[in-house]
Amino acid sequence: MIPGQTDADPQDQPATRAPAGADAVDATRPPLRLHWALLIALAGGLLLAAAFPPYGRWPLAFIGPALLVVALSGRSLRASFAVGLVFGLDFFFPLVAWVINLAWFAWAAGPSCATYAAPICSISGSRLSPTVCKEPGRL
């Protein structure tokens, strides 16, 4: 026996093996089902939008992202994308409602900017990639 070691009964020690059966399956499952996570993300996005003007309830700015974290916990990549999309859309669209009051050219500016920005970014990206990736061992 090693000095300082007590003679303990093996039955007194906790089990170190993972539980078998249904408990092992529950360990990999997210805490919320997807439809509940989507509803929580919807509520979180709307609460975060309410933290901004015209409502201006700033304490909701802490609750909205916290709900997003709860909804995202344990999710796969695809489910996380869906939850984040619901949260983002519910946060974004209430905040751009003021654009309705602008003239027609404000509505035309978004698609026209996207129409010109996408080819410019793709052309500049395709021009840059051969120079960066020409020699794989050199940056």
C-alpha positions as CSV (number, residue, x, y, z in Angstrom):
1,M,0.0,0.0,0.0
2,I,1.2,3.5,-0.8
3,P,1.8,5.9,2.2
4,G,-1.1,8.3,2.6
5,Q,-3.5,6.0,0.7
6,T,-6.6,4.7,2.4
7,D,-8.0,1.3,1.9
8,A,-11.3,2.2,0.1
9,D,-14.0,-0.2,-0.8
10,P,-14.5,-0.4,-4.7
11,Q,-18.3,-0.2,-4.2
12,D,-17.9,3.3,-2.7
13,Q,-16.4,4.8,-5.8
14,P,-18.6,6.3,-8.5
15,A,-19.1,4.6,-11.8
16,T,-16.9,6.0,-14.6
17,R,-18.7,4.4,-17.5
18,A,-21.3,6.2,-19.6
19,P,-24.8,5.0,-19.3
20,A,-26.1,2.6,-21.9
21,G,-29.3,2.6,-23.8
22,A,-31.6,5.6,-24.1
23,D,-29.5,7.8,-21.8
24,A,-26.6,7.6,-24.2
25,V,-28.8,8.8,-27.1
26,D,-30.1,11.7,-25.0
27,A,-26.5,12.9,-24.4
28,T,-26.0,13.7,-28.1
29,R,-29.5,15.2,-28.6
30,P,-29.9,19.0,-28.4
31,P,-31.9,20.2,-25.3
32,L,-34.7,21.6,-27.4
33,R,-36.5,20.2,-30.4
34,L,-36.0,22.2,-33.6
35,H,-39.5,23.7,-33.8
36,W,-39.0,25.1,-30.2
37,A,-35.6,26.4,-31.1
38,L,-37.0,28.2,-34.1
39,L,-39.8,29.7,-31.9
40,I,-37.2,30.9,-29.4
41,A,-35.1,32.3,-32.2
42,L,-38.1,34.2,-33.5
43,A,-38.8,35.6,-30.1
44,G,-35.2,36.6,-29.6
45,G,-35.0,38.4,-32.9
46,L,-38.2,40.3,-32.2
47,L,-37.0,41.2,-28.7
48,L,-33.7,42.4,-30.1
49,A,-35.5,44.5,-32.7
50,A,-37.6,46.0,-29.9
51,A,-34.3,47.2,-28.2
52,F,-33.8,49.7,-31.1
53,P,-35.8,52.8,-32.0
54,P,-38.7,53.5,-32.4
55,Y,-39.4,51.2,-29.4
56,G,-36.1,51.7,-27.6
57,R,-36.4,49.1,-24.9
58,W,-32.6,48.8,-24.4
59,P,-32.6,46.0,-21.7
60,L,-34.1,43.7,-24.4
61,A,-30.7,43.9,-26.1
62,F,-29.3,41.5,-23.6
63,I,-32.3,39.1,-23.6
64,G,-32.5,38.6,-27.4
65,P,-29.0,37.3,-28.0
66,A,-29.3,35.2,-24.9
67,L,-32.3,33.5,-26.4
68,L,-30.3,32.9,-29.5
69,V,-27.6,31.1,-27.5
70,V,-30.2,28.9,-25.9
71,A,-31.7,28.1,-29.3
72,L,-28.4,27.2,-30.8
73,S,-27.0,25.0,-28.1
74,G,-26.3,21.5,-29.3
75,R,-27.5,22.1,-32.9
76,S,-26.0,20.7,-36.1
77,L,-24.7,23.0,-38.7
78,R,-27.9,22.8,-40.8
79,A,-30.2,23.4,-37.8
80,S,-27.9,26.3,-36.6
81,F,-28.2,27.9,-40.0
82,A,-32.0,27.7,-39.9
83,V,-32.1,29.0,-36.3
84,G,-29.8,31.9,-37.2
85,L,-31.7,32.7,-40.3
86,V,-35.0,33.0,-38.4
87,F,-33.3,35.1,-35.7
88,G,-31.7,37.4,-38.3
89,L,-34.8,37.9,-40.4
90,D,-36.9,38.7,-37.4
91,F,-34.3,41.2,-36.2
92,F,-33.7,42.7,-39.7
93,F,-37.2,43.2,-41.1
94,P,-38.8,45.2,-38.3
95,L,-35.8,47.6,-38.4
96,V,-36.1,48.3,-42.1
97,A,-39.8,49.2,-42.0
98,W,-38.8,52.9,-42.2
99,V,-37.7,52.3,-45.8
100,I,-41.4,52.2,-46.8
101,N,-41.5,56.0,-46.3
102,L,-38.7,56.7,-48.8
103,A,-39.0,57.3,-52.5
104,W,-38.9,54.6,-55.2
105,F,-35.2,55.2,-55.8
106,A,-34.4,54.0,-52.3
107,W,-36.0,50.7,-53.2
108,A,-34.1,50.5,-56.5
109,A,-30.8,51.3,-54.9
110,G,-30.5,48.0,-53.0
111,P,-30.9,45.6,-56.0
112,S,-28.8,47.8,-58.3
113,C,-26.0,48.0,-55.8
114,A,-26.1,44.2,-55.4
115,T,-26.2,43.8,-59.2
116,Y,-23.0,45.7,-59.6
117,A,-21.2,44.6,-56.4
118,A,-21.5,40.9,-57.0
119,P,-19.6,40.8,-60.4
120,I,-17.0,43.2,-59.1
121,C,-16.3,41.1,-56.1
122,S,-16.2,37.9,-58.1
123,I,-13.9,39.4,-60.7
124,S,-11.5,40.8,-58.2
125,G,-11.6,37.5,-56.3
126,S,-10.8,35.5,-59.4
127,R,-7.9,37.9,-60.3
128,L,-6.5,37.7,-56.8
129,S,-6.7,33.9,-56.4
130,P,-4.1,32.9,-59.1
131,T,-1.5,35.2,-57.7
132,V,-2.0,33.9,-54.2
133,C,-2.3,30.3,-55.1
134,K,0.2,30.1,-57.9
135,E,2.9,28.7,-55.7
136,P,1.4,26.5,-53.0
137,G,4.4,26.6,-50.7
138,R,4.8,30.3,-50.8
139,L,2.4,32.9,-49.4
